[in-house]
Structure formats: structure tokens, C-alpha cells
């Protein structure tokens, strides 16, 4: 198992190497190009640039934001908690709803409720996030006035550098609409994925054998069938989690959510290249980290992966 | 004495969009305690469906359309879910065809054994583990303690089938239904598994329904045989088959090719090259079963009556059962 973990981490580092390589030398504004190129060292040979960038990056220096006049990483880290909380809440919504709904509609494919779920999920997966978001703002904020339409309220610092909206109800109200909007694309996808995989698992011989062994139905469904369903769901889920972190750009823009996605859009408007590069590397790192964790979890669920790692 | 299992007029259908196909039509047989029955027929004859319907485990869209399955006096076709669950894996165990598919790949062998015991008996994990180890020894799995913690993919096909058999034994059932237990295995392993199954049935006094298309295996293991059209005890069916279909099946065996009435003592000894007898044609599609006797379009003895009236299963002159107008 240890060798397996080491190998996965090594592969993850390799991917990070390639990401950093890709990110060097993105163009700066036309006007000051020459002076800036010299000042920023962009006229240096490619490998020298890369070595310098990597050396700085490894020391935690991803460059300086032109707009904020602060280290880019600091800017990102100050925005990250908002995004991560948003993704976390959205992910909770997805897991809590997709598992029971997916399992139910696989077990009772012909019931009215299952058909209803499938119908809604088609709509959910087809409507873009910004439309869902605007509709929800119209209904719940403008029309009913139940929930705030933008911002994070007054986040409380739960520990240094991490401000949270999860601790009080008045703050938590701010995250409800954005997190639902963010999950609106992934949730139907997961429901359909779990349903499809679960249906397949329920048809297998080992599920039939589990029934022939006289096991209680809940054990047949939740242990024998569902544990096998988890393998593809974890794989897809990992990739989707990464995509969702990127998707926050849309959601955060609509809800004026002060997270990384919102920052990214602002940085694009301000041509803040250093911040953009730093952001992409940071998101790349999250992607790689998530995928590595997913691979490790996969190894725990699928016994055959562990064997392969042991060899 | 009341038989252990009494299947009578069992009919299983598969619901299609607007019709229902009959996969098993009016099947009847009985089994006493400790008796071994072979269920034989071509692919698609409904052998497996019959096996599964005993435990009321026919997969959708199949359903039991008629008849009864009396097990220890209870009709399983009408039993509620809880009664069925209590009988499945407890009083009647099943062994499936392909051991590669039967065991759950993500659960250890130990988990899959212990959950079976604990679904039926109030025992602690430790006690359940002791039972599991005992049964693994019975099927000759070496170092069972270590094996309990392993996953199915760490076993060979033959080993997996042994484990499936061990799982079937866990609760000391009075009947085992084995659905082609050796078809998916190596020829060399096949005999081993059959011997093991026979040995265990004899030592534990368990009934066995062996579903197979291999008449050679049936003649060695079982005392009675039910062919999908005819029925009798093993020795007399193989020795002197009654129903034309059974004769056809036996005639198609290489070792019996020269005379349809041979017993199986003449096994092996490759004979001079000659064509095997074969039953002409193939099984009718379920949506297109001929009127009258379902075998009539392939039968050498077919007469007018066969195309109009379905023959009933009845006692023939020597006490065996056959559903055929043409044999006495």
C-alpha cells in the first residue's frame, strides 16, 4: 500500500511539472511589452525562465499581482476559502441527494417517482448554470424575499486566514442559492450515473447469488450492489469535483461571490497576468491533489487496485 | 412419506410488451430427502429457469404463472418475501454456473461467508467465522484462515467454485440446487468439483438438483433424472431411454453413437470415424412453439396425433414417466 501511495504522489508531481511548464511566458499587455519583458526576464532563454519560476514557486512565490501589488498566492489564498466552502456545500448537496435518488430509481425504474426524477434531471442537466441562478434569484430573492441574492454576508474568521459563512444562519443563507446553482449541473449527472451503474450492478450474478443466499434486501442493495457502483462514481466524481471548482466562475459571477472564480474574472478584465498564471497553477494543483486523493480512495474500495500497486 | 420437494405443473412465463412467452411449461417432479435429481435438456430448454423458480428467484420480466413448489409442506410460489428469505441460502442453497461471476469482487470471501450465516442464525462474528472455516476445510481449501481475508480475484476458477459450494453448505441446507456447476470450469477441474459435490451430498444427507446438459455427469452423480420432455430414474433412462428426445440426446453422445440404447459403461474408446446421430433442427423459439407436442417437428416418431394434442406426463409400462403419445 505504501509503495502504491508513493507511486501515485510521484505521478501527481510529474503532472504539476507539466502544468508549470505550460504556464510560463503568457503574453503581457502590448504597450509596455519590451520594457516589461526585460524587467520580468521574459527575454531570457525558455529553460532559464522555467527554472526561475519553478524555484520561486517551490518557495511559495507565484509572482506578484499587478493590480493588488501583493504576492499572487496571498491574493488567491484570501479568496480560496469562499470558493472551497461553496464547492463543499454543493458537493454535500450532490452526495446527499444523488445517492438516495439514484439508488431508488435504479431499484424501482418503473415507479412514477423515478420517472419524475429522471425527467427533472434531464431538465437540470440541460439548463446552464447562469440561467438556473438567475431564475432562483428571481424566485427566492426578488419575489419571495427569503434569501439574499448576492455576496457572502459578514463571514466570520474561524481560524487565521479562513473566513467562513457556515457558522451563523444569517451568513449561511447567503450560500444556499449559489451552492444549489453550482450543483444544478452535476447533481442530475450523478443521479443518472448512479442509477445507470446501480441498475447494471443489480443485474449481476453476484447480486442474484446474494439474494439466493437469503440476505436481507437492504444488504443486497446497499452492500453488494452499491459498493460496486461506487467504483465508477468515485472516478467520475473526482474529475467532476475539479471541474466544479472551475465552474464556480459562472456561479460566483452571478452571485457576486467573493471567491477565486470572481477574482479570476476580475483579473482577466484587468489583464493581471501574474494573478491569472498563479490562479491556473493553483487550480491545477487542486485538480492534481483531488485526483490523487480519488485514486487513493479508489484503491481502498477496489481490492484489485491494491494488488496492482503491491507488485 | 411426504417428499422434500414437490414441484407440480410449474409454469414460468416471460412478459413481453404485449404477450407472454412460456419458458417452462407444466413441469412436475418430486424429490425425497437426500435424493439426487438430474435436470437435463438442451440450451434454452428452461432448465435454469426451473431451478431459479424453485427459490422464486426468476429475474424480471419472468414470473411464475402457475403450478406449485411445495418444500417441506410450504408452497414457495405463494410464500411472502420474509419466508422466502428464510428459506433461501438456509434450507435451500444454490450453486451458480460461473464462479467468476458469482462472488462479489469487492467483498472478502470471509465477509461473503459470514454475512450468509448471520442472515440466518443468531451467532457472533467469531462463531460465524468458525463455521466458515469448518466448511472451507470440508471443500479442501488449504490454509482457510488466510483465505478468509482474501478477495475473489485472488482465487482460481476451481477454488472459487469450491468457495461457492462452501457457502452453500454454511447453514447445512436440506437441498442444494446446482445450476451447471462445472460448465465454466476446466475439464480437469470439472470431475474434481463433481466428486466433491457428490461426496458432500452423501455425507451430509443433502438433496441435490443438478442442472446440466451433460448426461455422462448425471449418470454418475444422480439417482433420478428429469429430461425436459421425459422422466425416469437415471439408470433406466440412460440404459433404455423412453422418450424419443432422450434417445436423441443419448444418441448424440460420441460413445453411444452406434446404438441409441447403450449404457454408459462403454465410455471412451474412440470408435471408427462415423457421423454422430443428431436431433434434427433446433429448439423452437419460445414465441413459436409448435401446436401439440412441442417436440413434434424434430421427432422421428411423429404422427398426426402429435401435431394436434399436447401429450401429458404419464406413467408408462415400466413405471417411468414420459410425455409422449408414441411410447407405451
HADDOCK unambig.tbl for C-alpha pairs under 7 A between the chains (distance, minus, plus):
assign (segid A and resid 205 and name CA) (segid B and resid 101 and name CA) 5.70 0.50 0.50
assign (segid A and resid 205 and name CA) (segid B and resid 102 and name CA) 5.32 0.50 0.50
assign (segid A and resid 206 and name CA) (segid B and resid 101 and name CA) 6.09 0.50 0.50
assign (segid A and resid 206 and name CA) (segid B and resid 102 and name CA) 4.40 0.50 0.50
assign (segid A and resid 206 and name CA) (segid B and resid 103 and name CA) 5.34 0.50 0.50
assign (segid A and resid 206 and name CA) (segid B and resid 104 and name CA) 5.36 0.50 0.50
assign (segid A and resid 209 and name CA) (segid B and resid 102 and name CA) 6.17 0.50 0.50
assign (segid A and resid 212 and name CA) (segid B and resid 88 and name CA) 5.34 0.50 0.50
assign (segid A and resid 212 and name CA) (segid B and resid 89 and name CA) 5.70 0.50 0.50
assign (segid A and resid 212 and name CA) (segid B and resid 93 and name CA) 6.97 0.50 0.50
assign (segid A and resid 212 and name CA) (segid B and resid 94 and name CA) 6.48 0.50 0.50
assign (segid A and resid 213 and name CA) (segid B and resid 88 and name CA) 5.58 0.50 0.50
assign (segid A and resid 213 and name CA) (segid B and resid 89 and name CA) 3.82 0.50 0.50
assign (segid A and resid 213 and name CA) (segid B and resid 93 and name CA) 6.79 0.50 0.50
assign (segid A and resid 213 and name CA) (segid B and resid 116 and name CA) 6.07 0.50 0.50
assign (segid A and resid 214 and name CA) (segid B and resid 85 and name CA) 4.52 0.50 0.50
assign (segid A and resid 214 and name CA) (segid B and resid 86 and name CA) 6.24 0.50 0.50
assign (segid A and resid 214 and name CA) (segid B and resid 88 and name CA) 4.54 0.50 0.50
assign (segid A and resid 214 and name CA) (segid B and resid 89 and name CA) 4.99 0.50 0.50
assign (segid A and resid 214 and name CA) (segid B and resid 119 and name CA) 6.93 0.50 0.50
assign (segid A and resid 215 and name CA) (segid B and resid 85 and name CA) 6.83 0.50 0.50
assign (segid A and resid 215 and name CA) (segid B and resid 116 and name CA) 6.54 0.50 0.50
assign (segid A and resid 215 and name CA) (segid B and resid 119 and name CA) 5.67 0.50 0.50
assign (segid A and resid 224 and name CA) (segid B and resid 104 and name CA) 6.79 0.50 0.50
assign (segid A and resid 228 and name CA) (segid B and resid 106 and name CA) 6.76 0.50 0.50
assign (segid A and resid 302 and name CA) (segid B and resid 106 and name CA) 6.01 0.50 0.50
assign (segid A and resid 303 and name CA) (segid B and resid 106 and name CA) 6.22 0.50 0.50
